[in-house]
Amino acid sequence: MFLFMSLISVQAQKFSAHATVQPSEILIGEQALINLQVIAPKDKEILFPVYQDSIVGGLEVLSMGNADTTITDNVRTINVKYLVTSFDSTLYFIPSMPVSDGIDTVFSNSFGLKVTAPELKDSTLAYLEKMNTGQTDSIDFDALQLNDIKPIQKLPFSWKDFLGLLWIPLIILLLLAIVGTIIYLIIRKNKKGYFFTPPPVLPAHVRAMKSLDKIKTEKLWQQERHKEFYTQLTDVLRRYIHERYGVNSLEMTSGEILKIIRTKAEEDSIYENLKQVLTVADLVKFAKHKPFIDENDLSMMNAYFFVNQTKEDEPLPEKSAEEYDNETKDQNVSSEEKK
């Protein structure tokens, strides 16, 4: 069973496919490499077969390699290799392999792969015959001439592998440099202060207004995402109340928040605006209430009103010495003119 894999984008023109296998004969458990070669126009989209488990029964597909592509005179040659193996000794007939361009399908040539079992010595075959006929019920490994697993062989030295290992110490050195830089910055900051001026922290009501503006532009309630809309809206208000009044409103119920606002609000409209938003939000989130369009618009407007009505008064900017001197001179001039 196979699927088609998209490889390259191109227009539909004629193309051809040819398959080979190397080696053509293997022992049980050994591996062979099937090469499927396609010759097609430069701009053609080619779909190669992707085998899920086996090409034919008993011939397992271990992996499928990446496409190897070369282009000569607007003709593209694509080679895709399949690594296969088998644990049955037989002659496999591998039928034509399909290749498609999304419109037409062509088939490669068929070919064979022979899988053989290792040859056993006459003494081993004789002992196996005794076991099969019941002449012995023991297993003599010496008679079977079965040997221990061979030790792991050492690979020859490769400069490519050696240079690849250098990445490990380089990464360690880079991490040490980063840690050292952080420690240096911390020590210097403690001695001399910050290297830069921290960005000013905006007042709570300004940050709340920005968050409400973002929610308004997303128009979640117009997309029938009411629960998400009211969750974001109440999160902004809870965070603002926490920063404005210093209470743990993020963990409070709506009723607990309203009790606190009742004691701090100077006008009844402040309490009523917040109550409307929290009440509708609780119905949407916990009672699956589907609010009307007017309710959504009102909740958005009341959220703005609540933040705007409860914001802290911003301090007046301090006057510079020059502005203070000019103001003093103006006052003196006015006094002399009155005289």
Phi, psi and omega in degrees: 000135182219162172239169176260138177250129179284132184244305186221149182268127178195170180274161186281115173217176184289147178209168183224160181224143179217136183240141175224162178225136179224129348284168182274353178218129180225162172276164178304130178090345177282172186239149176231159184241115176267126179250119178256112184253132178238132175248120186214164174301158187303320188256032182261142176272127184242134179247116180265150178289138175246111184274132183286318183220312183214155176280310171228165183305123178095342179258100187276142175262114182278321181198162176236124183281168176287156182289135175254114190241136172229148182235128177221120177052051178062017175244128183255130176249122184242129177241126175237130185250141178241125178267122186233161175206169179208151179241019175237136178273112181193173175258113182271132172259116183259114183289175181302139180263126184279143175224137186231154172250017181092343179237304179252157178233131175243159182239142177282178174289155172272160182203174182237156176222122181263128177243122183243154175273152179296144180286135178258147178290159181300321180295323178293318179296323179294318180292322177296324177296320177298319180294320181292326182270001177080015179286343176213144178246009178254165178245114179256103183295330177293319179293324177286343181058046174265128184255161176295161177296136181293147179295160180295132180274145178275133179283149177295154181296137179228124178297327179298315178293322181297315179293329177296327179291340181293341179297328182296306178297328179295320178295320178298316179298321179296317178297319178297320179296320179295314180297317179298320179296319179297315179298318180298316180296321179296315181296316181292324178296320180295330181275317189242357182088191184289149174284339184221163179276121181300145178297141181297141178274119181292149177300157184301320184289329178292316179295323179295318179297319178299317179295321178294322177299320180295316178298320181296319181288333179289333177054050182296321183294334177285347177258016180064020178261062187294316183297318179295320180299311183287331175296313179295319182297312180289330176297319178297315181293318179297317180295319179297315179298320178299315182283327183284318185248356177070032178247157182276062184291342180293336181253002184268159172281168179299320179297319179295321178295317181296324177299319180292317181294327178302322182279341185253339183283136180274337181237146180295331182296331178296312179297315184293321179298313180293321180299318180299315182294311183294324181294310179297321180298317179295321179295321180290315187282327187245341182242009179055036178286136177256104186288157174283164180300320180297324179296319180296315179297319180294320179297319179296315182293319180293329176296316176298315181300316183299313181295317183292325182282337185252004183293151178286146177292130180283134181295145178292145179295140180290141179278143176282166180299323181293318178295322180294318179295317179297320179294322179295318179297318180299319179296319179295319179296319179297321180295319180293322179295323178295325179293000000 
